[in-house]
Amino acid sequence: VLNADARVLHLRVASGMTVNQGGFTLRVDGNLDAPGALSNGTTRMTGGGVLLFGNVNALQLNGGTALQGGNTTASGAVSIADGSLVVSGGNTLTISIP
């Protein structure tokens, strides 16, 4: 469980694992591969040419992000500011806001 906002370069959350963000923001400056889950917080993707796959809560994109690996799910709001999101090659983004 995070106890403050945090920043990482790259992050992998293995299948079956969960990172509880404790209501805080996790900034990922590189690739995010999360077949497990990020929950209870906001994930901010930054940097150019970064890749995203997996299960996140609220998502903020600041920089160039491309989906990879199939279906990515956001269980909160998704915003794109100062950036872009590339969805191609059979990859999908599913957004479900509770």
DSSP file with accessible surface (Angstrom, degrees, kcal/mol):
  #  RESIDUE AA STRUCTURE BP1 BP2  ACC     N-H-->O    O-->H-N    N-H-->O    O-->H-N    TCO  KAPPA ALPHA  PHI   PSI    X-CA   Y-CA   Z-CA
    1    1 A V              0   0  140      0, 0.0    20,-0.2     0, 0.0     2,-0.2   0.000 360.0 360.0 360.0 127.9    0.0    0.0    0.0
    2    2 A L        -     0   0   38     18,-1.9    22,-0.1     1,-0.1     3,-0.1  -0.505 360.0-169.9 -71.9 145.1    1.4    3.4   -1.0
    3    3 A N  S    S+     0   0  146      1,-0.2     2,-0.3    -2,-0.2    -1,-0.1   0.248  73.0  10.6-117.6  10.3    1.5    6.0    1.8
    4    4 A A  S    S-     0   0   46     17,-0.1    -1,-0.2    21,-0.0    20,-0.1  -0.952 100.4 -65.8-168.5 166.8    2.3    8.9   -0.4
    5    5 A D        -     0   0  110     -2,-0.3     2,-0.3    -3,-0.1    21,-0.2  -0.351  59.3-165.3 -57.8 147.3    2.5    9.8   -4.1
    6    6 A A  E     -a   26   0A  35     19,-2.1    21,-3.1    -4,-0.0     2,-0.4  -0.928  15.9-150.3-139.0 162.9    5.3    7.8   -5.8
    7    7 A R  E     +a   27   0A 154     -2,-0.3     2,-0.3    19,-0.2    21,-0.2  -1.000  16.0 172.6-138.6 134.2    7.3    7.7   -9.0
    8    8 A V  E     -a   28   0A  48     19,-2.7    21,-2.6    -2,-0.4    22,-0.3  -0.918  31.4-137.4-134.8 161.5    8.9    4.8  -10.8
    9    9 A L  S    S-     0   0  113      1,-0.4    21,-1.5    -2,-0.3     2,-0.3   0.952  88.4  -2.8 -81.4 -62.1   10.7    4.4  -14.2
   10   10 A H        -     0   0  107     20,-0.2    -1,-0.4    19,-0.2     2,-0.4  -0.944  69.2-162.8-127.2 154.1    9.1    1.1  -15.3
   11   11 A L  E     -b   32   0A  40     20,-2.3    22,-2.7    -2,-0.3     2,-0.4  -0.997  10.4-174.2-143.2 135.0    6.6   -1.1  -13.5
   12   12 A R  E     -b   33   0A 151     -2,-0.4     2,-0.6    20,-0.2    22,-0.2  -0.997   4.7-168.9-124.6 126.4    5.4   -4.7  -13.9
   13   13 A V        -     0   0    5     20,-2.3    23,-2.1    -2,-0.4     3,-0.1  -0.958  26.6-132.2-113.1 110.4    2.6   -6.1  -11.7
   14   14 A A    >   -     0   0   45     -2,-0.6     3,-2.3    21,-0.2    23,-0.3  -0.172  32.8 -82.4 -64.6 154.4    2.4   -9.8  -12.1
   15   15 A S  T 3  S+     0   0   95      1,-0.3    21,-0.2    21,-0.2    -1,-0.1  -0.262 118.8  21.7 -54.6 133.6   -0.8  -11.7  -12.8
   16   16 A G  T 3  S+     0   0   74     19,-0.4     2,-0.3     1,-0.3    -1,-0.3   0.332 103.3 107.1  87.7  -8.5   -2.7  -12.3   -9.6
   17   17 A M    <   -     0   0  117     -3,-2.3    20,-1.7    -4,-0.1     2,-0.4  -0.724  51.3-159.0-102.0 154.6   -0.9   -9.5   -7.8
   18   18 A T  E     -h   37   0B  90     -2,-0.3     2,-0.6    18,-0.2    20,-0.2  -0.998  10.7-153.2-134.5 135.5   -2.4   -6.1   -6.8
   19   19 A V  E     -h   38   0B  47     18,-2.8    20,-2.7    -2,-0.4     2,-0.7  -0.947  16.3-152.0-103.6 112.9   -0.7   -2.8   -6.0
   20   20 A N  E     -h   39   0B  57     -2,-0.6   -18,-1.9    18,-0.2    20,-0.2  -0.792   4.2-162.9 -85.7 116.4   -3.0   -0.8   -3.6
   21   21 A Q    >   -     0   0    0     18,-3.3     3,-2.4    -2,-0.7    19,-0.2   0.495  24.4-135.5 -82.6  -2.8   -2.2    2.8   -4.3
   22   22 A G  T 3   -     0   0   25      1,-0.3    19,-0.2    17,-0.3    18,-0.1   0.763  67.6 -57.3  58.9  26.1   -3.9    4.0   -1.0
   23   23 A G  T 3  S+     0   0   53     17,-4.1    -1,-0.3     1,-0.3    18,-0.2   0.473 112.8 118.9  84.3   2.6   -5.6    6.8   -2.8
   24   24 A F    <   -     0   0   72     -3,-2.4    18,-1.6    16,-0.4     2,-0.5  -0.433  67.7-103.0 -98.7 173.4   -2.3    8.3   -4.0
   25   25 A T  E     - c   0  42A  26     16,-0.2   -19,-2.1    -2,-0.1     2,-0.6  -0.826  23.7-158.7 -99.4 131.5   -0.9    8.9   -7.5
   26   26 A L  E     -ac   6  43A   8     16,-2.8    18,-2.6    -2,-0.5     2,-0.5  -0.950   9.8-154.3-109.0 115.4    1.7    6.6   -9.0
   27   27 A R  E     -ac   7  44A  80    -21,-3.1   -19,-2.7    -2,-0.6     2,-0.6  -0.821   6.8-166.9 -93.0 126.0    3.7    8.3  -11.7
   28   28 A V  E     -ac   8  45A   0     16,-3.0    18,-2.5    -2,-0.5   -19,-0.2  -0.956   8.0-174.8-115.0 113.3    5.2    5.8  -14.3
   29   29 A D  S    S+     0   0   33    -21,-2.6   -20,-0.2    -2,-0.6   -19,-0.2   0.519  72.1  19.5 -86.0  -6.4    7.9    7.5  -16.5
   30   30 A G  S    S-     0   0    3    -21,-1.5   -20,-0.2   -22,-0.3    16,-0.2  -0.321 111.0 -19.1-133.1-141.7    8.3    4.4  -18.7
   31   31 A N        -     0   0   58     -2,-0.1   -20,-2.3    19,-0.1     2,-0.5  -0.433  47.3-156.9 -78.4 145.9    6.5    1.2  -19.6
   32   32 A L  E     +bd  11  52A   0     19,-2.7    21,-1.8   -22,-0.2     2,-0.5  -0.984  12.2 177.5-124.9 118.5    3.7   -0.2  -17.4
   33   33 A D  E     +bd  12  53A  47    -22,-2.7   -20,-2.3    -2,-0.5    21,-0.2  -0.946  12.2 162.3-121.1 103.5    2.9   -3.9  -17.7
   34   34 A A  E     + d   0  54A   0     19,-3.1    21,-2.1    -2,-0.5     4,-0.1  -0.556  17.6 153.9-130.5  70.4    0.1   -4.8  -15.3
   35   35 A P  S    S+     0   0   36      0, 0.0   -19,-0.4     0, 0.0   -21,-0.2   0.772  83.5  54.0 -66.0 -18.5   -1.6   -8.1  -15.9
   36   36 A G  S    S-     0   0    7    -23,-2.1    19,-0.4   -21,-0.2     2,-0.3   0.399 108.1 -89.4 -78.0-132.7   -2.2   -8.0  -12.2
   37   37 A A  E     -h   18   0B  26    -20,-1.7   -18,-2.8   -23,-0.3     2,-0.5  -0.999  17.1-152.1-152.0 147.5   -3.9   -4.7  -11.0
   38   38 A L  E     +h   19   0B   3     17,-1.9     2,-0.3    -2,-0.3   -18,-0.2  -0.977  38.3 176.2-109.1 127.5   -3.3   -1.2   -9.8
   39   39 A S  E     +h   20   0B  41    -20,-2.7   -18,-3.3    -2,-0.5   -17,-0.3  -0.908  40.8  24.9-135.3 160.9   -6.1   -0.2   -7.5
   40   40 A N  S    S+     0   0   88     -2,-0.3   -17,-4.1     1,-0.2   -16,-0.4   0.893 107.0  45.4  60.4  47.6   -7.4    2.6   -5.3
   41   41 A G  S    S-     0   0    7    -18,-0.2    17,-1.4   -19,-0.2     2,-0.4  -0.984  87.0 -73.6 177.1-169.4   -5.5    5.5   -6.9
   42   42 A T  E     -ce  25  58A  34    -18,-1.6   -16,-2.8    -2,-0.3     2,-0.5  -0.937  28.5-152.9-115.7 136.2   -4.4    7.3  -10.0
   43   43 A T  E     -ce  26  59A   0     15,-2.8    17,-2.7    -2,-0.4     2,-0.6  -0.946   9.9-163.1-107.9 123.6   -1.8    6.1  -12.4
   44   44 A R  E     -ce  27  60A  79    -18,-2.6   -16,-3.0    -2,-0.5     2,-0.5  -0.938   3.0-158.7-110.5 116.2    0.0    8.9  -14.4
   45   45 A M  E     +ce  28  61A   0     15,-3.0    17,-3.3    -2,-0.6     2,-0.3  -0.814  19.6 170.5 -92.8 128.6    1.9    7.8  -17.5
   46   46 A T  E     + e   0  62A  15    -18,-2.5    17,-0.2    -2,-0.5     2,-0.1  -0.817  28.9  59.7-129.1 173.0    4.6   10.2  -18.6
   47   47 A G  E    S- e   0  63A  34     15,-0.7    17,-0.5    -2,-0.3     2,-0.4  -0.184  79.0 -76.5  95.2 167.4    7.4   10.1  -21.1
   48   48 A G  E    S+     0   0A  66     15,-0.2    17,-0.1     1,-0.2    -2,-0.1  -0.838 103.9  10.5-107.1 141.3    7.4    9.6  -24.9
   49   49 A G  E    S+     0   0A  70     -2,-0.4    -1,-0.2     1,-0.2     2,-0.2   0.813  85.2 155.4  68.7  30.9    6.9    6.3  -26.6
   50   50 A V  E     - e   0  65A   7     14,-2.3    16,-2.5    -3,-0.3     2,-0.4  -0.565  35.0-132.2 -92.5 157.9    5.9    4.4  -23.5
   51   51 A L  E     - e   0  66A  56     14,-0.2   -19,-2.7    -2,-0.2     2,-0.4  -0.863  15.9-165.2-113.2 144.9    3.8    1.2  -23.5
   52   52 A L  E     +de  32  67A   0     14,-2.3    16,-2.1    -2,-0.4     2,-0.3  -0.991  16.2 155.1-132.6 132.8    0.8    0.3  -21.4
   53   53 A F  E     +d   33   0A  42    -21,-1.8   -19,-3.1    -2,-0.4     2,-0.3  -0.975  40.0  26.7-150.8 142.0   -0.9   -3.0  -20.7
   54   54 A G  E    S-d   34   0A   1     -2,-0.3    19,-2.7    17,-0.3     2,-0.5  -0.841  88.3 -24.9 122.6-147.0   -3.1   -4.3  -17.9
   55   55 A N  E     +i   73   0C  60    -21,-2.1   -17,-1.9   -19,-0.4     2,-0.3  -0.952  56.1 162.0-122.9 116.0   -5.4   -3.2  -15.2
   56   56 A V  E     -i   74   0C   2     17,-2.7    19,-2.3    -2,-0.5    20,-0.1  -0.831  30.6-137.0-126.4 166.7   -5.4    0.3  -13.8
   57   57 A N  S    S-     0   0   34      1,-0.4    19,-0.7    -2,-0.3    -1,-0.2   0.395  81.0  -4.0 -90.2-126.5   -7.7    2.5  -11.8
   58   58 A A  E    S-e   42   0A  22    -17,-1.4   -15,-2.8    17,-0.3     2,-0.4  -0.398  78.1-154.5 -65.7 144.6   -7.9    6.2  -12.8
   59   59 A L  E     -ef  43  78A   1     18,-2.8    20,-2.4   -17,-0.2     2,-0.4  -0.985  17.3-173.7-133.0 128.3   -5.5    6.9  -15.6
   60   60 A Q  E     -ef  44  79A  56    -17,-2.7   -15,-3.0    -2,-0.4     2,-0.6  -0.989  11.6-157.4-118.9 129.1   -3.8   10.2  -16.7
   61   61 A L  E     +ef  45  80A   0     18,-2.7    20,-2.8    -2,-0.4     2,-0.4  -0.936  18.1 168.5-111.5 119.7   -1.7   10.2  -19.8
   62   62 A N  E     +e   46   0A  46    -17,-3.3   -15,-0.7    -2,-0.6     2,-0.2  -0.864  63.6  10.9-127.6  92.0    1.0   12.9  -20.2
   63   63 A G  E    S-e   47   0A  15     -2,-0.4    21,-1.8    18,-0.3     2,-0.7  -0.751 109.6 -37.0 128.8-178.0    3.2   12.0  -23.1
   64   64 A G  E     + g   0  84A  21    -17,-0.5   -14,-2.3    -2,-0.2     2,-0.4  -0.707  61.9 174.6 -86.2 116.1    3.0    9.5  -25.9
   65   65 A T  E     -eg  50  85A   2     19,-2.4    21,-2.5    -2,-0.7     2,-0.4  -0.967  11.5-168.1-123.7 138.8    1.5    6.2  -24.8
   66   66 A A  E     -eg  51  86A  27    -16,-2.5   -14,-2.3    -2,-0.4     2,-0.2  -0.966  22.1-123.5-124.4 141.1    0.7    3.1  -26.9
   67   67 A L  E     +e   52   0A   8     19,-2.5     2,-0.3    -2,-0.4    21,-0.2  -0.558  33.5 178.8 -77.9 148.3   -1.4    0.1  -25.8
   68   68 A Q        +     0   0   63    -16,-2.1   -14,-0.2    -2,-0.2    24,-0.1  -0.967  48.0  30.8-142.1 157.0    0.3   -3.3  -26.1
   69   69 A G  S    S-     0   0   62     -2,-0.3     2,-0.5   -16,-0.1   -16,-0.1   0.566 106.0 -73.4  80.9   9.8   -0.6   -6.9  -25.4
   70   70 A G  S    S+     0   0   25     19,-0.1    22,-1.7     2,-0.0     2,-0.5  -0.895  99.0  21.1 114.3-130.5   -4.4   -7.0  -25.9
   71   71 A N  E     - j   0  92C  71     -2,-0.5     2,-0.4    20,-0.2   -17,-0.3  -0.692  55.0-169.9 -91.9 125.3   -7.1   -5.6  -23.6
   72   72 A T  E     - j   0  93C   0     20,-2.8    22,-2.8    -2,-0.5     2,-0.4  -0.914  10.9-156.7-106.9 137.4   -6.2   -2.8  -21.1
   73   73 A T  E     -ij  55  94C  34    -19,-2.7   -17,-2.7    -2,-0.4     2,-0.5  -0.965  10.9-168.2-121.7 131.0   -8.8   -1.9  -18.5
   74   74 A A  E     -ij  56  95C   0     20,-3.1    22,-2.7    -2,-0.4   -17,-0.2  -0.974   4.8-167.4-113.8 123.9   -9.3    1.3  -16.6
   75   75 A S  S    S+     0   0   47    -19,-2.3     2,-0.3    -2,-0.5   -17,-0.3  -0.024  73.0  35.8-100.5  30.4  -11.7    1.2  -13.7
   76   76 A G  S    S-     0   0    8    -19,-0.7    20,-0.2    21,-0.2    -2,-0.1  -0.903 106.4 -43.9-159.1-174.6  -11.8    5.0  -13.3
   77   77 A A        -     0   0   58     -2,-0.3   -18,-2.8   -19,-0.1     2,-0.4  -0.258  47.8-149.4 -63.1 148.3  -11.7    8.1  -15.4
   78   78 A V  E     +f   59   0A  38    -20,-0.2     2,-0.4    -4,-0.1   -18,-0.2  -0.982  16.8 179.8-120.8 128.8   -9.1    8.4  -18.2
   79   79 A S  E     -f   60   0A  54    -20,-2.4   -18,-2.7    -2,-0.4     2,-0.5  -0.982  15.7-157.6-130.9 145.3   -7.6   11.8  -19.2
   80   80 A I  E     +f   61   0A  86     -2,-0.4     2,-0.4   -20,-0.2   -18,-0.2  -0.983  20.9 166.0-121.7 117.4   -5.1   12.7  -21.9
   81   81 A A        -     0   0   48    -20,-2.8   -18,-0.3    -2,-0.5     3,-0.1  -0.999  68.8  -6.3-133.0 132.5   -3.2   16.0  -21.4
   82   82 A D  S    S+     0   0  156     -2,-0.4     2,-0.3     1,-0.2    -1,-0.1   0.913 124.5  57.9  52.8  42.8   -0.1   17.0  -23.3
   83   83 A G  S    S-     0   0   38    -21,-0.2     2,-0.3    -3,-0.1   -19,-0.2  -0.945  72.2-112.3-170.0-164.4    0.0   13.7  -25.0
   84   84 A S  E     -g   64   0A  59    -21,-1.8   -19,-2.4    -2,-0.3     2,-0.4  -0.971   9.5-141.9-149.6 159.7   -1.5   11.0  -27.1
   85   85 A L  E     -g   65   0A  42     -2,-0.3     2,-0.6   -21,-0.2   -19,-0.2  -0.993  14.0-157.4-128.0 122.8   -2.9    7.5  -26.9
   86   86 A V  E     -g   66   0A  71    -21,-2.5   -19,-2.5    -2,-0.4     2,-0.5  -0.897  10.5-178.5-103.1 122.2   -2.3    5.0  -29.7
   87   87 A V        +     0   0   74     -2,-0.6     2,-0.3   -21,-0.2     3,-0.1  -0.965  29.3 126.9-119.8 110.2   -4.7    2.1  -29.9
   88   88 A S    >   +     0   0   70     -2,-0.5     3,-1.5   -21,-0.2    -2,-0.0  -0.928  37.9  47.7-152.0 173.2   -3.9   -0.2  -32.8
   89   89 A G  T 3  S-     0   0   80     -2,-0.3    -1,-0.1     1,-0.3     3,-0.1   0.796 125.7 -51.3  62.0  34.0   -3.2   -3.8  -33.8
   90   90 A G  T 3  S+     0   0   71      1,-0.3    -1,-0.3    -3,-0.1     2,-0.2   0.501 100.9 136.1  84.1   0.4   -6.1   -5.4  -32.0
   91   91 A N    <   -     0   0   29     -3,-1.5     2,-0.3   -24,-0.1    -1,-0.3  -0.590  34.3-165.8 -79.2 147.8   -5.4   -3.7  -28.7
   92   92 A T  E     -j   71   0C  64    -22,-1.7   -20,-2.8    -2,-0.2     2,-0.5  -0.939  18.8-147.0-133.9 156.5   -8.3   -2.3  -26.8
   93   93 A L  E     -j   72   0C  42     -2,-0.3     2,-0.5   -22,-0.2   -20,-0.2  -0.985  14.9-166.6-123.2 118.8   -9.0    0.1  -23.9
   94   94 A T  E     -j   73   0C  65    -22,-2.8   -20,-3.1    -2,-0.5     2,-0.5  -0.920   3.7-165.5-105.7 127.0  -12.0   -0.7  -21.8
   95   95 A I  E     +j   74   0C  84     -2,-0.5     2,-0.5   -22,-0.2   -20,-0.2  -0.962  10.5 174.8-115.6 123.1  -13.1    2.1  -19.4
   96   96 A S        -     0   0   62    -22,-2.7    -2,-0.0    -2,-0.5   -23,-0.0  -0.964  10.7-165.3-130.3 113.8  -15.6    1.4  -16.6
   97   97 A I              0   0  117     -2,-0.5   -21,-0.2   -21,-0.0   -22,-0.1  -0.887 360.0 360.0-101.2 117.8  -16.4    4.1  -14.1
   98   98 A P              0   0  149      0, 0.0    -1,-0.0     0, 0.0   -23,-0.0  -0.145 360.0 360.0 -66.0 360.0  -18.1    2.8  -11.0
